[in-house]
C-alpha cells in the first residue's frame, strides 16, 4: 500500500480536523486560516503568521497538484523536483507528485545554482517546482537544463521563465487521479554524497516510504491526539520521515520557521505540541537561553510535551543529562539512519533505554543490523567494524551508478560507511566514520569541495579540511592550510576569500600548518585528527 492511501483515509475520516500548521514568527499577525482564506493566501493576497489546513484540504491540494502535472504530460516514472523552503505547500506538492505516479525529487535548499543543476541533470528531472527564495539561482541555470520541460513557481511575482503554480492548481480537479501505485514502483530520489563529495541520487520505491512511516509510528507511538513540532527542512529524509508518524496517526503537525529558542517554546505552548524533534545545537541553545533567563518556562504551557528526540548527528550524553534536569518528565529517544535507508529508525535507542545514552541503540522495527569486517565477516564481541543494515527501507540503488551501488549493497545488506561496535547488551555505538564527511549541526559538509575552493587562493600551497569536535554543532569544519613559501597570508585574507562559498560550507577554524601526505600522495587525515582533536587551538572563529 502506498503512503498516499494514509492521506486519503485521513481526509475521509477527519476531513475538518487540522493536518498541518505553518508558523512564521517574523510575521506578527495571528489568526486562524479558513479554507476560503487559504485560497486568498495562495493567490498572494496576504502574508500570515499562522496558517493551517485540514486533512480534506491537504488531500484536495495534493490531487490538484497531481492533475496539473498529468495535464502537462508528466507520467508515471517521470521525475519532479521540489525546491521549496518549509511551508504549507511543501507536503501537498510532495503527495501530489506521488499521486501522479511520478518520482518526488527534493532538493537541498542550501545548494548553489551549479549544485542544483547537477542534481537536476543526475536525476533526469522533467519538472521543477520552486519558491521565491530560489528565483535567482534557478534563473542562472534555466537555459542550461533542457531536460526540465516544466517550471512551476510557488509564490508572488512569478518570474517570466516559470508558470504560477498556485494560480494554475486551483483550476484542476480535487479528485484523485486513477494511477495505480505498487510497492515496487519507484517513488522518490533523495541526494547524498560519496567520498568525492558529489551528490549521489538515491532511489527509493513506495515500499521504502511505507516502511519509514510504520517504523516512525511504532517507535514513538503517535496517536491521533499527538502534535508534532517539525523544524528541520523537509527536503531532508529525517524531517519528513519523522512527520510520517503524524500521517499514520492522522495527528496534527506544526511547521515552524526559524530556530530561536523562545520561538520553539512558544510554538510548543501555543500549539500544545507533544513531540519535538531537535538537532543537538537547538537543544543546547534552548538550555543556554533558559540558563541566561531569557524566558521563564513557568510562563508557558508545556505539561503536554511528552517526548524530545534527537538525530542526524552524534548526541553528547552530557547534553541529555542536562536536558533531563530541566525537563525531568520528558521521554528521550535517538534514531540512526541515512538517506540510503530512508532516513531515521534503522537503529533505534528506545525511550525505555535512556540509561544507554551515548549508544545509537539496537535494530529498529523491521530492520536487521550487523557489524562486519572488511571481508564481510560479522565481527564478534566488542570488535569494531562497519555497520550494515537490512530491511524494506534499503534503497533500490544509486540512480544511474551501478559501480557505487555495488560498493554498498551486498546480498541485500547496506554498508553504511560508519564504524561501530556493540556492548555486552547488544547496543550499538558509533566509533568513527569510514568516510570523511563532516556532520555539523545535522548538515553534511564535504571536505573535498572546500579543499578544491581554497586551493584556488593564490597563497595556498596545500589544504586539508577535517571535522573537529564542537559541543554545540557536533563537529566544525576546520581548514589546515599550507601557505606557499615566501608568501604571506592572514586569517582575515582566507575568511574574506571564503565568502565566495555558501555560509554553511565556510570553515569555522583556520589553522596554518603543513599538510601531511603519504607515499601515494593522499592526505593523512587520521594523523591530522590525532594532532588537533582535543587540543586548544589558536584559530579564527567565524560567526555563523
C-alpha angles and dihedrals in degrees: 000000000000119000088243086077090065090057092049092049093047092051090052097045100036105022097155099037121103116265104170136016125190118202122191109184091194090070113069103197112100123194139129116266117225126201091263092048090050089058089052091050091051090054090054097255098134147356118236137203089209129024129172140180132198126232091259092053090046090054093045092050092050091049092049090051091050094049091048091053093047091050089056094054100267107146140181110300096023119123127239119188124213118209104173138129114238107290142138091270097056101082097039087054091048092051091043089058091049092048090055090057091246124125118257112227112191114199125209106250090215092065120114120234091264092051091048090052091048091054094045090052095043094052095043090236115197099187137020127207111193142168136230094269090067103046093107095047094046092046090056092059105026091104092047100056105069093164091064099084097172132044121185123188123212109203146034126317099027112216118241094246093060141049125244104254096189094054094044098046094057089065095060131085119276090211116104116253117242100249116148113227120193130191093250095048115112110259114169147001121215127183129238133150141249128216091285092060095241114129119256121209109237114205120209131179130217092266089061093054092047091049091052090053095049093045093053094050092046093050099046102026098228114193131188089266096058124102118205122206109211117193108153120087116280093224085072116087090224096062096042097043092049088052088053086077087064090049092054093048095039090233131149122268128194122212108206120195112214134019106238107143095232092049090053093050092045091051091050090050099042097043095038092236116192101182126043127180113203137180117230095256093052093050090049092047091053092052092046092050090051090050090051088051092235087149138001119240089212088071092064137068103239105141092103093057103106107162137038116180133178135202145147095076141031112291119223109230088218090063093055092047088052091047093052091054090058096036104028094164094058125108112223131207140166130201132201126206144118136223090263088062094044094261131284129014106050086110117025133186097201127220090258092060103063088130085071095058107153093046121094088219137230134311111309125234109302093002134114123206136189138166115231140191121233090269092055096256115141107244123231134230115345094337114142118242143138118297114239128190134200129185147098090291097064112117122258091231146300099286111251093353112101094165095055090044093053090051094060106026114071120169091330093314121120115217105215101196089234120121114222146161137201129234124222091274094054097254115145124231125190113234103180141323120266089211125057096236111138117221108205118174090341094306124113114236118191114215095203091063092052092044092052091050095049093048088067090068108105093227097050119100098173138349140192126189121205136165118252123195117267124183093218107034099029091235136012127208109249123190119209103199127194110202123215114261113268093013126112124215132167133210087247090057091053093045091052091048091050090061085084088072128072108273095246091058097051114110114255091207133035120201122183108214144114117290110227118219130184128233092278093052097256120140110251098228095166088060091050091051090050091051099046109025112103095006125119105250129199098218144133117274109210115206112241 
